[in-house]
Amino acid sequence: MDLMDVTIVNVAIPTLSKDFKVPYTTLEWVVTGYLLSLAIWIPASGWLGDRFGTKRIFLFALGIFTLSSALCSLAPTVQFLIGFRVLQGIGGGMMTPVGVTMLFRAFPPAERAQASSIISIAAAAAPAIGPTLGGYLSDFFGWRWIFIVNVPIGIAAIFFSLRVLKEHKINDTGKFDFTGFFVSAIGLMLLIYALSTVPVHGPGSLDVILTGALGLILLLMLVWIESKIRSPILTFSLFRDRLFRTANAIMFFAFAMWIGFLFVLPLFLQQFLGLSAFESGLTTSPQAIGWLCMATVASRFYKRLKPRKMIVAGLIGATAMTALFLTFNTGTNLWIMRLVLFVRGLTMAFAVIPIQAAVFTNISPAQTGRASSFFNTNRQVASSFGVAVLGAVLFELLVAGSSALTQLNAYHFAFAFAVVLGLIGIIFGLTVKDKDAGASFNSAPQH
């Protein structure tokens, strides 16, 4: 629910514009408000889970997310919808990192590849499914059903969590880092805002430049502030571990490519090729299917191939499939696109599952909550960065002319930048040392 809601609303923006009679520039806050709220609460989730218990915080976050989804479906005005989306982001910002923390504390390192193969389905397949589901619900039932669908799932998840999940606390969490919280919140808000509005205002906008620069300055200050605090909200010392540092770098560029491409692809299919929102979603859905297929088998390769080979091979495949879109135009058969997207999802899963299996290998159980917060914050910023870069390239070139060739070239340049992001991820992948992740692929202990 959490990760799907990052993309599910995008395809409903035209419908929302008609219903509320407001311009697209206002409706960007329906998406941006959610992203900003995520950015604030993801870093805090690690300390909150350790201090009050992961089960309790997970249930609280799930309850907030479910309630706010119901409120979104009832929003009488766009202002109320934006406010409820911000509330939804509070739940979403805590739910995913705390959930990942519980998962990785429940399994020893040697079993995490199998656990990661399951959670990776949500991590990347959900944003890929979002446009399909959003397009279907918007076209046939109305935009309010995009949020209504969360409610019964959320209620069922709450009862299931109450029955099944186990509580876990850390005794010595230290005091809450209010300074780090506020500096990280403001810095990440400004940076995410700048990145998410680049496609709307352009990279040369004074608004984008000022907010982006101030956000970066505050985040640089945060590194210094957190190094002086006993229990920082973002534990930068985790980056002393080479594997954690490298895995986060790979994940940044891999997810920037993945989510950035997911932003441009529906526009290419709908605005350039003329498909409906639902037809566009059906065309993009093979990515999610490919991911699902690989998730069931990738964990079996992990112990045999080790993370480095899987990460590099997977990213090469995903980047190559992205590069094929540089050759696609109005004459390309949709089934060829669907096949390419299926393989793209297949290979991307082959890369991401070993990253998630290996990243916390050398992180102690007491630090897993903070590490999970960092990992998810990194992924959120990466997603916004990918959308900003590809969106800026696309819209800057689209305004250059209205001819079919000019528009096609704009999409091709955007896809080319996605390829560049993938290539950078491959370079970082080549630096992975399998020995650093040894505990994650050694034989699991007998139970």
C-alpha positions in Angstrom: 0.0 0.0 0.0 2.7 2.4 1.0 5.0 2.1 -2.0 2.1 1.7 -4.5 0.7 5.1 -3.3 3.9 6.8 -4.6 2.8 6.2 -8.2 -0.9 5.3 -8.1 -2.1 8.9 -7.9 -0.1 10.1 -10.9 -2.4 8.7 -13.6 -5.4 10.3 -11.8 -4.1 13.8 -12.0 -6.1 14.7 -15.1 -9.3 13.4 -13.5 -8.6 15.3 -10.3 -8.1 18.5 -12.3 -11.5 18.1 -13.9 -13.3 17.2 -10.7 -11.8 19.9 -8.5 -11.5 22.5 -11.4 -7.9 23.3 -10.4 -4.7 23.4 -12.6 -2.0 20.7 -12.6 0.4 23.0 -10.7 -1.9 22.8 -7.7 -2.4 19.1 -8.0 1.4 18.5 -7.9 1.0 19.0 -4.1 -1.2 15.8 -4.0 2.0 13.9 -5.0 4.6 16.2 -3.5 2.9 16.5 -0.1 3.0 12.8 0.3 6.7 12.6 -0.7 7.6 15.5 1.7 5.9 13.8 4.6 7.7 10.5 3.9 11.0 12.4 3.9 10.3 13.8 7.4 9.3 10.6 9.1 11.5 8.0 7.5 14.6 9.1 9.5 12.7 9.2 12.8 11.2 5.7 12.3 14.4 3.9 13.5 14.5 5.6 16.9 10.7 5.4 17.4 10.7 1.6 16.7 13.7 1.0 19.0 12.2 3.1 21.8 8.5 2.2 21.8 8.7 -1.2 20.1 8.7 -2.1 16.4 5.3 -3.8 16.5 3.6 -0.9 18.3 5.0 1.7 15.9 4.2 -0.5 12.9 0.6 -0.8 14.0 0.4 3.0 14.7 1.8 3.8 11.2 -0.5 1.2 9.6 -3.5 2.7 11.4 -2.6 6.3 10.4 -2.1 5.2 6.8 -5.4 3.4 6.7 -7.4 6.2 8.3 -5.8 8.9 6.1 -6.6 6.7 3.0 -10.3 6.8 4.0 -10.1 10.5 4.6 -8.5 11.1 1.2 -11.4 9.2 -0.5 -13.8 11.6 1.3 -11.9 14.8 0.6 -14.4 17.6 -0.4 -11.7 20.0 -1.8 -8.2 19.7 -3.2 -6.9 21.4 0.0 -8.3 18.7 2.2 -6.9 16.0 -0.2 -3.4 17.5 0.1 -3.7 17.7 3.9 -4.9 14.1 4.1 -2.0 13.0 1.8 0.5 14.6 4.2 -1.1 12.7 7.0 -0.9 9.5 4.9 2.8 10.2 4.4 3.4 10.2 8.2 2.1 6.6 8.3 3.9 5.6 5.2 7.2 7.2 6.3 7.3 5.0 9.5 5.6 1.8 8.1 8.1 0.6 5.5 11.5 1.1 7.4 10.0 -0.4 10.7 8.6 -3.3 8.7 12.0 -3.9 7.1 13.6 -3.7 10.5 11.3 -6.4 11.9 11.9 -8.6 8.9 15.7 -8.5 9.1 15.8 -9.0 12.9 13.6 -12.1 12.5 16.1 -13.8 10.1 19.8 -14.5 10.5 22.0 -13.1 7.7 22.2 -16.5 5.9 18.4 -16.6 5.5 18.0 -12.9 4.4 18.2 -13.6 0.7 15.0 -15.6 0.8 13.3 -13.0 3.0 14.6 -10.2 0.8 13.1 -11.9 -2.3 9.7 -11.6 -0.7 9.9 -8.0 0.5 11.5 -6.9 -2.8 8.2 -7.6 -4.5 6.7 -4.7 -2.6 9.8 -2.5 -2.9 9.8 -2.3 -6.7 6.8 -4.2 -8.1 4.3 -2.0 -6.2 5.4 1.3 -7.9 5.2 -0.6 -11.2 1.7 -1.9 -10.5 0.5 1.5 -9.2 -0.1 3.2 -12.6 -2.1 0.1 -13.9 -4.3 -0.1 -10.8 -4.7 3.7 -10.7 -5.6 3.9 -14.4 -8.2 1.1 -14.1 -9.8 2.6 -11.0 -9.8 6.1 -12.4 -11.3 5.1 -15.7 -14.0 2.7 -14.5 -14.8 3.6 -10.9 -13.5 7.2 -10.2 -10.4 8.5 -8.5 -11.7 8.1 -4.9 -11.4 4.3 -5.3 -7.6 4.8 -5.5 -7.7 5.5 -1.7 -10.8 3.3 -0.8 -9.0 0.2 -1.9 -6.4 0.7 0.9 -9.0 0.6 3.7 -10.1 -3.1 3.8 -6.5 -4.1 3.1 -5.2 -1.9 5.9 -7.9 -3.2 8.4 -7.0 -6.8 7.6 -3.3 -6.0 8.0 -3.9 -4.5 11.4 -5.7 -7.6 12.7 -3.1 -9.9 11.2 -0.2 -7.8 12.7 -1.8 -7.8 16.1 -2.0 -11.6 16.0 1.3 -12.5 14.4 4.0 -9.9 14.9 6.3 -10.0 17.9 7.4 -6.9 19.9 11.0 -5.8 20.0 12.6 -2.9 21.8 16.1 -1.6 22.4 16.7 -0.8 26.1 19.3 2.0 25.6 18.0 4.2 22.7 19.3 7.4 24.2 17.3 10.7 24.0 15.4 11.6 20.9 17.6 13.7 18.6 15.4 16.7 18.2 18.1 18.8 16.5 18.9 16.1 14.0 15.1 15.5 13.4 14.4 19.1 12.6 17.5 19.7 10.5 17.0 16.4 8.6 13.2 17.1 8.2 13.8 20.6 6.8 16.8 19.6 4.7 15.1 16.6 3.2 11.8 18.5 2.7 13.6 21.3 0.8 15.7 18.8 -1.3 12.7 16.6 -2.1 10.6 19.6 -3.0 13.3 21.0 -5.3 13.8 17.6 -7.0 10.0 16.9 -7.3 9.3 20.3 -8.8 12.1 20.3 -11.4 9.8 18.7 -14.0 7.2 21.5 -13.4 9.3 24.6 -13.0 12.5 23.6 -14.8 16.1 23.2 -13.4 16.9 26.9 -13.9 14.0 28.0 -11.7 15.0 30.3 -8.9 12.6 28.4 -6.6 14.3 25.1 -7.5 17.8 26.4 -7.1 17.3 28.1 -3.8 15.4 25.3 -2.1 17.7 22.7 -3.5 20.9 24.5 -2.4 19.5 25.3 1.1 18.4 21.6 1.4 21.9 20.4 0.5 23.5 22.9 2.9 21.3 21.7 5.8 22.0 18.0 5.0 25.8 18.7 5.0 25.4 20.5 8.4 23.4 17.4 9.5 26.4 15.2 8.9 28.5 17.4 11.3 25.7 17.7 13.9 25.1 13.9 14.0 28.8 13.2 14.5 28.6 15.1 17.8 25.5 13.3 19.2 25.5 10.1 21.2 22.3 8.8 19.7 21.8 10.5 16.3 18.6 10.1 14.3 20.7 9.3 11.2 23.7 7.3 12.1 26.3 8.3 9.5 28.9 6.2 11.2 27.2 3.2 9.6 28.9 4.3 6.4 32.2 3.1 7.9 31.1 -0.4 6.9 32.2 -0.8 3.3 29.3 -3.1 2.3 26.6 -0.8 3.7 28.2 2.2 2.0 28.5 0.5 -1.4 25.0 -1.1 -1.2 23.4 2.3 -0.6 25.3 3.8 -3.5 24.2 1.1 -5.8 20.6 1.3 -4.6 20.6 5.1 -5.1 21.4 4.9 -8.8 19.4 1.7 -9.4 16.2 3.2 -7.9 16.8 6.6 -9.6 16.8 4.7 -12.9 13.8 2.5 -12.0 11.5 5.2 -10.6 12.6 7.9 -13.1 11.9 5.6 -16.0 8.5 4.7 -14.4 7.7 8.5 -14.4 8.5 9.0 -18.0 7.2 5.8 -19.5 3.4 6.5 -18.8 3.8 9.9 -20.4 5.5 8.3 -23.5 2.7 5.8 -23.8 -0.2 8.2 -23.1 0.9 11.6 -24.4 3.1 10.4 -27.4 1.5 7.1 -28.4 -2.0 8.1 -27.4 -2.9 5.2 -25.1 -5.5 5.6 -22.4 -4.4 5.5 -18.7 -5.6 1.9 -18.3 -4.0 0.8 -21.7 -0.8 2.4 -20.5 -1.0 0.6 -17.2 -1.5 -2.7 -19.0 1.6 -2.1 -21.1 3.8 -1.3 -18.1 2.5 -4.1 -15.9 4.9 -6.8 -17.5 7.7 -5.1 -15.5 5.9 -6.1 -12.3 5.2 -9.6 -13.6 8.9 -10.0 -14.5 9.9 -8.9 -11.0 7.4 -11.4 -9.4 8.8 -14.2 -11.5 12.4 -13.5 -10.6 11.6 -12.9 -6.9 10.7 -16.6 -6.5 14.0 -17.8 -7.8 16.7 -15.1 -7.2 17.3 -16.1 -3.6 18.2 -19.6 -4.8 21.1 -18.1 -6.9 22.4 -15.9 -4.1 24.5 -18.4 -2.2 25.9 -19.9 -5.4 26.6 -16.7 -7.4 27.3 -14.3 -4.5 26.0 -10.7 -4.5 28.6 -9.0 -6.8 27.8 -11.2 -9.9 24.0 -10.9 -9.4 24.0 -7.2 -8.9 26.2 -6.5 -11.9 24.5 -8.9 -14.2 21.0 -7.7 -13.1 21.9 -4.0 -13.6 23.5 -4.7 -17.0 20.2 -6.4 -18.1 18.0 -3.7 -16.7 20.1 -0.9 -18.2 20.2 -2.7 -21.6 16.4 -3.1 -21.6 16.1 0.6 -20.8 18.5 1.4 -23.7 16.2 -0.4 -26.1 13.6 2.3 -25.6 16.0 4.7 -27.5 14.9 2.8 -30.6 11.2 2.7 -30.0 8.7 5.0 -31.8 5.1 5.1 -33.0 5.7 2.1 -35.3 7.0 -0.2 -32.5 4.7 -3.1 -31.7 3.3 -2.8 -28.1 4.0 -6.5 -27.5 7.7 -5.9 -28.2 7.6 -3.1 -25.6 5.9 -5.4 -23.1 8.5 -8.2 -23.7 11.3 -5.7 -23.1 9.6 -4.4 -19.9 9.1 -8.0 -18.7 12.8 -8.7 -19.0 13.6 -5.3 -17.4 11.6 -6.3 -14.3 13.2 -9.7 -14.3 16.7 -8.4 -14.4 16.1 -5.5 -12.0 14.8 -8.0 -9.4 18.0 -10.1 -10.0 20.0 -7.0 -8.9 17.9 -5.6 -6.1 17.3 -8.8 -4.2 21.0 -9.4 -3.5 21.5 -5.7 -2.5 18.7 -6.0 0.1 20.0 -9.4 1.3 23.6 -8.1 1.8 23.2 -4.5 3.0 22.7 -5.3 6.7 25.1 -8.2 6.9 27.5 -6.5 9.2 25.0 -4.3 11.0 24.3 -5.3 14.6 20.7 -6.1 15.6 20.7 -3.0 17.8 21.6 -0.8 14.8 19.3 -2.5 12.3 16.5 0.0 13.0 18.7 3.0 12.3 20.3 1.3 9.3 16.8 0.6 7.8 15.8 4.2 8.2 19.0 5.3 6.4 18.4 2.7 3.6 14.8 3.8 3.1 15.7 7.5 3.2 18.3 6.9 0.6 15.8 5.1 -1.6 13.2 7.9 -1.3 15.8 10.6 -2.2 16.9 8.4 -5.1 13.4 8.0 -6.4 12.9 11.8 -6.3 16.2 12.4 -7.9 15.4 10.0 -10.8 12.1 11.7 -11.4 13.7 15.2 -11.2 16.5 14.4 -13.7 14.5 12.5 -16.3 11.5 14.9 -15.9 13.7 18.0 -16.3 15.3 16.6 -19.4 12.0 15.6 -20.9 10.0 18.8 -20.3 12.9 21.1 -21.2 13.1 19.4 -24.6 9.4 19.2 -25.1 9.0 22.9 -25.0 11.6 23.3 -27.7 9.0 22.2 -30.4 5.8 20.5 -31.0 6.7 18.3 -34.0 6.5 14.5 -33.6 10.2 14.2 -34.2 11.0 16.8 -31.5 8.8 15.1 -29.0 10.2 11.6 -29.8 13.8 13.0 -29.3 12.8 14.4 -25.9 11.6 11.0 -24.7 14.7 9.3 -26.1 17.0 11.8 -24.3 15.1 11.1 -21.1 15.5 7.4 -21.5 19.2 8.0 -22.3 19.7 9.7 -18.9 18.0 6.6 -17.3 20.7 4.5 -19.0 23.4 6.8 -17.6 22.1 6.3 -14.1 22.1 2.5 -14.7 25.7 2.6 -15.9 26.8 4.5 -12.7 25.0 1.8 -10.7 26.9 -0.9 -12.6 30.2 0.8 -11.8 29.5 0.8 -8.1 28.3 -2.8 -8.4 31.7 -3.8 -9.7 33.3 -2.5 -6.4 31.3 -4.9 -4.2 33.5 -7.4 -2.3 31.7 -10.7 -1.8 33.8 -11.5 1.3 32.2 -8.5 3.0 28.8 -10.3 2.7 30.1 -13.7 3.7 27.7 -14.1 6.6 24.7 -13.6 4.3 25.5 -16.6 2.1 27.1 -19.0 4.4 25.0 -22.0 5.3 22.1 -21.1 7.6 22.1 -22.6 11.1 19.9 -25.6 11.7 16.7 -25.0 13.7 
